[in-house]
């Protein structure tokens, strides 16, 4: 084939550019480009960006479902949010949790803030509802996938993890008996260290119902809390605890070293005492709400 150089006006930017006309042996010619090379490159890049945007939306939707599984939130609280909580019942707790500075990069050089919700001797004030509303808020608003260097999609792991004290201790105790169970089958390969590593990886850890387990020997329980809280203290990772104990009882339960670290992590404003009447009892008696 023969070729011949010609000058054309780009239909994209209007600039004059040079192109080649190719002639077949029969004398017919092959079509030329309507746009210059730079405009064609921009179109190709735009096309790839558009494809990435479509893939990003798909990845975000997929990760949202994955996060719901990974966060370990109780099924009964999976739909809880801040809109269906009466903020007048617990205004301080509501405002603090909803606006919690729980991760680095929130326009603040201070480390993320921990939180302790206490309702000494009172049950049903909405502590679990509020922390699960926070989990749902994080899942809905946090970046679940991002485009990296305009070339590929990186999916992010769930940043928040929920457990109750009872479930946590049961899970750790299961690892002690794994030798005798099914000869190390897949179901029992998890070690105690595996559990601590998983809890350390999440950006925000929530431990609910602290103090519901009252062991005769607190050595094991306090050891568990020290491993968890000391790790998060050293790495400036926040933790949220909910409890029906007062602070002195909480300190006795988790140990002085843990309580001391929590005081520094949560600071004075991070310890919120919730009072009032049980929400469940309130619904039953149809009482007027009591402010804390």
C-alpha positions in Angstrom: 0.0 0.0 0.0 1.1 3.5 -0.7 0.6 6.4 1.6 0.4 10.1 1.2 0.6 12.8 3.9 -2.2 15.3 4.2 -3.2 18.1 6.6 -6.5 18.0 8.3 -8.5 20.1 10.8 -9.1 18.2 14.0 -12.9 17.9 14.8 -12.0 17.9 18.4 -9.7 20.9 19.1 -9.8 22.6 15.7 -6.0 22.4 15.3 -4.4 21.4 12.0 -2.6 18.1 12.1 -0.9 15.8 9.7 -2.3 12.4 8.8 -1.6 9.6 6.3 -3.9 8.5 3.5 -3.3 4.8 2.6 -4.0 3.7 -1.0 -4.9 0.0 -1.7 -3.5 -1.7 -4.8 -6.9 -1.1 -6.5 -6.5 2.6 -6.0 -9.1 2.9 -3.3 -8.1 4.7 -0.1 -8.4 4.0 3.5 -10.2 6.5 5.8 -8.2 8.9 7.8 -8.6 10.1 11.4 -11.1 12.9 12.1 -9.2 14.0 15.2 -5.6 14.6 16.1 -3.5 12.1 18.1 -3.8 14.2 21.3 -7.6 14.3 21.1 -7.7 10.6 20.4 -5.6 9.9 23.4 -7.9 12.0 25.6 -10.9 10.1 24.2 -9.3 6.7 25.0 -8.4 7.9 28.5 -12.0 9.2 29.1 -13.3 5.9 28.0 -11.1 4.0 30.4 -12.1 6.5 33.2 -15.7 5.9 32.5 -15.2 2.1 32.6 -13.4 2.5 35.9 -16.3 4.6 37.3 -18.7 1.9 36.4 -16.5 -0.7 38.0 -16.1 1.5 41.1 -19.9 1.7 41.6 -20.1 -2.1 41.3 -17.2 -2.5 43.8 -18.8 -0.1 46.3 -22.1 -2.0 46.1 -20.3 -5.3 46.5 -18.2 -4.1 49.4 -21.2 -2.7 51.2 -22.6 -6.2 51.5 -19.2 -7.6 52.5 -18.9 -5.0 55.2 -22.2 -5.9 56.7 -20.9 -9.4 57.2 -17.4 -8.4 58.3 -18.6 -5.9 61.0 -20.2 -8.7 63.0 -23.2 -6.5 64.0 -26.1 -8.4 65.6 -28.8 -9.2 63.1 -31.5 -7.7 65.3 -29.7 -4.3 65.1 -28.7 -4.4 61.4 -31.4 -1.7 60.5 -30.8 0.6 63.4 -29.9 4.2 62.6 -29.8 7.6 64.3 -33.1 8.6 62.7 -35.1 6.0 64.6 -33.5 6.9 68.0 -35.3 9.5 70.1 -32.4 11.9 70.7 -34.3 13.6 73.5 -33.9 10.5 75.7 -30.1 10.6 75.6 -29.0 13.9 74.0 -25.4 13.9 75.1 -24.7 10.2 74.1 -26.6 10.7 70.8 -24.7 13.8 69.7 -21.3 12.4 70.8 -21.6 9.0 69.0 -23.1 10.4 65.9 -20.3 13.0 65.5 -17.5 10.8 66.9 -14.0 11.5 65.6 -13.1 7.8 65.1 -10.4 7.9 62.4 -7.3 9.7 61.4 -7.7 12.4 58.7 -10.9 14.0 59.9 -9.4 17.4 59.8 -7.8 17.0 63.2 -4.2 16.2 64.2 -5.4 14.6 67.4 -5.6 10.8 67.6 -9.0 9.3 67.0 -11.2 9.4 70.1 -12.4 6.4 72.2 -15.7 6.3 74.0 -17.1 4.6 77.1 -20.9 4.5 77.6 -21.9 3.8 81.2 -25.4 3.3 82.5 -24.7 2.1 86.1 -27.3 -0.5 87.1 -29.7 0.6 84.4 -30.6 -1.5 81.3 -32.3 -0.7 78.0 -31.2 2.9 77.6 -30.2 2.4 73.9 -26.4 1.9 74.1 -26.4 -1.0 71.7 -28.8 0.9 69.4 -26.5 3.9 69.3 -23.3 1.9 68.6 -25.0 -0.1 65.8 -26.4 3.2 64.3 -22.8 4.3 64.2 -21.7 1.1 62.4 -24.5 1.6 59.8 -23.4 5.2 59.4 -19.8 4.2 58.8 -20.9 1.5 56.3 -23.0 3.9 54.4 -20.6 6.9 54.3 -17.1 5.6 54.4 -15.1 4.9 51.3 -15.6 1.2 50.4 -13.5 1.2 47.3 -11.2 3.7 45.5 -9.6 4.2 42.1 -5.8 4.0 42.4 -3.5 5.8 40.0 -6.4 6.0 37.5 -5.8 2.3 36.6 -7.4 -0.1 39.0 -10.0 -0.5 41.8 -8.8 -1.1 45.4 -11.4 -2.5 47.8 -11.1 -1.6 51.4 -11.7 -3.9 54.4 -14.5 -3.0 56.8 -13.1 -0.4 59.2 -15.4 -1.3 62.2 -15.9 -4.5 64.2 -18.5 -5.2 66.8 -18.5 -7.9 69.5 -20.0 -8.4 72.9 -17.9 -9.3 75.9 -19.6 -12.6 76.2 -19.1 -13.6 72.6 -15.4 -12.4 72.7 -14.6 -14.5 75.7 -16.4 -17.6 74.4 -14.5 -17.3 71.1 -11.1 -17.1 72.9 -11.9 -20.0 75.2 -12.8 -22.1 72.1 -9.2 -21.8 70.9 -7.9 -23.4 74.1 -9.7 -26.7 73.3 -8.9 -26.8 69.6 -6.3 -29.7 70.1 -9.0 -32.1 71.0 -11.5 -31.0 68.3 -11.6 -32.8 65.0 -7.8 -33.0 64.7 -7.3 -29.4 63.7 -10.1 -29.2 61.1 -10.8 -25.9 59.4 -13.5 -25.0 62.0 -11.0 -24.9 64.8 -7.8 -23.6 63.4 -8.2 -20.1 64.8 -5.8 -19.3 67.6 -6.0 -16.8 70.4 -3.4 -14.7 68.7 -5.4 -14.8 65.5 -8.3 -13.2 67.4 -6.1 -10.4 68.8 -4.7 -9.7 65.4 -8.1 -9.4 63.8 -9.3 -7.0 66.6 -6.1 -4.9 66.1 -6.6 -4.5 62.3 -10.0 -2.7 62.5 -9.9 1.0 62.7 -12.7 1.1 65.2 -13.5 -1.7 67.7 -16.7 -1.8 69.7 -17.1 -4.1 72.7 -20.7 -4.2 74.0 -22.1 -5.2 77.4 -18.8 -5.1 79.3 -19.4 -6.5 82.8 -22.1 -8.9 81.9 -19.6 -11.8 82.4 -18.6 -11.9 86.0 -16.0 -14.7 86.4 -14.7 -15.9 89.7 -11.1 -15.4 88.6 -10.6 -12.1 86.8 -7.0 -12.9 85.8 -8.0 -14.3 82.4 -10.6 -11.6 81.6 -8.3 -8.8 82.6 -5.5 -10.4 80.5 -7.8 -10.3 77.5 -8.7 -6.7 77.9 -5.1 -5.7 78.5 -4.0 -7.4 75.2 -6.8 -5.5 73.3 -6.7 -2.1 74.9 -2.9 -1.9 75.2 -2.5 -2.7 71.5 -5.0 0.0 70.5 -3.5 2.5 73.0 -0.1 2.0 71.5 -1.4 2.4 67.9 -3.7 5.3 68.7 -6.7 3.2 67.5 -10.1 4.0 69.1 -12.3 1.7 71.1 -15.9 2.0 72.3 -17.1 0.2 75.4 -20.6 0.0 76.6 -21.4 -1.2 80.2 -23.9 -1.2 83.0 -21.1 -0.7 85.5 -20.0 2.6 87.0 -16.4 3.6 86.5 -15.0 2.1 89.7 -16.7 -1.2 88.9 -15.5 -1.1 85.3 -11.9 -0.5 86.6 -12.2 -3.5 88.9 -13.6 -5.6 86.1 -11.0 -4.8 83.3 -8.1 -3.9 85.6 -6.4 -0.7 86.6 -3.9 -0.7 83.8 -6.7 -0.9 81.2 -8.8 1.7 82.9 -5.9 4.1 83.1 -5.3 3.8 79.3 -9.0 4.3 78.6 -9.0 7.5 80.6 -6.2 8.9 78.3 -7.8 7.5 75.1 -11.3 8.7 75.8 -10.5 11.8 77.8 -13.0 13.2 80.3 -15.6 14.0 77.7 -15.5 10.5 76.3 -17.0 8.9 79.4 -20.7 9.4 79.1 -23.0 8.4 81.9 -26.5 7.6 80.6 -29.4 7.8 83.0 -33.2 7.5 82.8 -35.7 4.7 82.5 -35.4 1.6 80.4 -36.6 2.3 76.9 -38.3 -1.1 76.9 -40.1 -0.3 80.1 -40.9 3.2 78.8 -42.6 1.6 75.7 -44.6 -0.7 78.0 -45.8 2.0 80.4 -46.0 4.7 77.7 -44.3 7.2 80.1 -43.1 10.6 79.1 -39.4 10.5 78.2 -36.9 11.6 80.8 -33.8 13.6 79.7 -30.4 12.6 81.0 
